[in-house]
Amino acid sequence: MENNTSSQVPEENEILGATVTWIYLSIRTLQGLVAVTGNLITLLVVYKYEELWESSTSRLVASLALADLFGGVGPFCALARNIKIFSTKTTMLNIICILNIFVNLVASIGNAYNILLITIDRYIYLTRPLKYFSIVTRDRVMVAILIGWTCVLSESIFLLAIGSNINAKVTCIMSATISKPGMVCLTLKLVITTFFIIAPMYGRIFYTAYKLNKTEPDFCHYPSESQNEQLEKVQERRMIMTVGLVLGTYIICYLPTTTYNAIVTMVYTPPFPFAILLGNRILRVVYKMQCLLNPFIYGWKNYKFRKAYQRLLCRKTQVVPNNLS
């Protein structure tokens, strides 16, 4: 029987209290709205405008935006789980919980994979500039994206399939849903991929770009062809900064939450105490910042994306190119 008051809300919300729960849900829902809107716009401009769709790097950015879109859906699953019409039905709660964990897994693994692809793309561009367009073709990029998403979805489903029994009436956090070996392996994979593969590669990219572009271009002393070359260097430098900012926000937002979940999985069993649940809620809010920040980073640091956003959202506004932006 589920007709008493305490059975109408998940047990973890009873531990946290109504005030903390609804403040948390309000922040998460706002994050979800911004993340879904921003990443849908990013996907739309890449597929709508030829100058972006023809670029291999832009296709990789679109793939990253798709992973962030999954992350933006997560808050709505958390909100649905706390709506009374769903919270009184254990089966519905379990389904929503599984969906919530699944989209978070796809976002975590998908972000790591797509940031790795973008870093490899920039690495080849700087270290093999003459062979870049023969190595990184649009067809190869699409194959890499398809293979990557097949692996991301398969791994996410596998981690859920080998997970512990889900009891959404008690809790619905990743550390209680995925098995201990699975959670530890996921954390180790993300940490190793980020710090031992992506970060060193990006360090090489940044160092190479620094050597090639030590000074800002002086357009008064260059002929037109040299100006074009200098503009390409400026744009490349800004793309490198874009990749660096995306990687930095990923490290700050995703890895602490994943590491925290792995530690909780090894030490605690549900129902979790107040401090553990509160820490999880705070890190979840930080965790979702990556999904909503990336579209702003693209528009801030990349002129082509900024121009495409303006064309889509402000159709009557004529965008005047700014070579140094």
C-alpha angles and dihedrals in degrees: 000000000000103000101108122097097248092056092058094074131043112266094241089061090053089055093048096041131232096275096054091042096053094042087053093047092048092053092045093049091051089049090050093051092050093044095048093046095046096046094044088054090049092052091046096052092047093053095037102050119059096210089063099037091053091056117089091208092054090053089054089049088052089053089052089049089054090055089049089050089060088052090052091055092057097078091056090055089052090049093049090051090061097047109108096230088062101030093066092058115074095197092052091047091053092049092050090046092052090048091049093051091044096054090046091052091048090049093049098045094036093053092052093048096046094045087052091052093048091048091050089049092053091042092056091044093057101036098038103028095154093050098036098102092046093048100039105047125166092246092052091048091052091049090050091049093049093047090047095051091047089055093044094051093042093050092047092051091045093052090051093045093055092041126116122269110292117232105174091179087070104034143332107199123128094246090060096043103047121062119255095250090047094050093047092047091049092051094047091048094052093045094047093045092049104041102029102035113018099034097050091045092050090047089057090048093051093047093049092048091048092054092048096044109035095143137039114253119266103214094186092069101041130080117235096270091052089048090056091050091049091048090053089053091051092049091047091050089052091049089053089052089050092054090046093052092047090049091047094051089047092054092046097043109032110030099055091053094047092047091047091052091050092052092047090049091055097044109031140043125203138302088059124208122253096261093053093049093046091050089049092052093049092049091047090058090050089044092059094051090082092061095053098037098056097072089051090050091053092050094044100047105025119067095198093054092044091052091047092050090051093047091052100041101031105036094168093051116095110217113220110208115243109199095200097047 
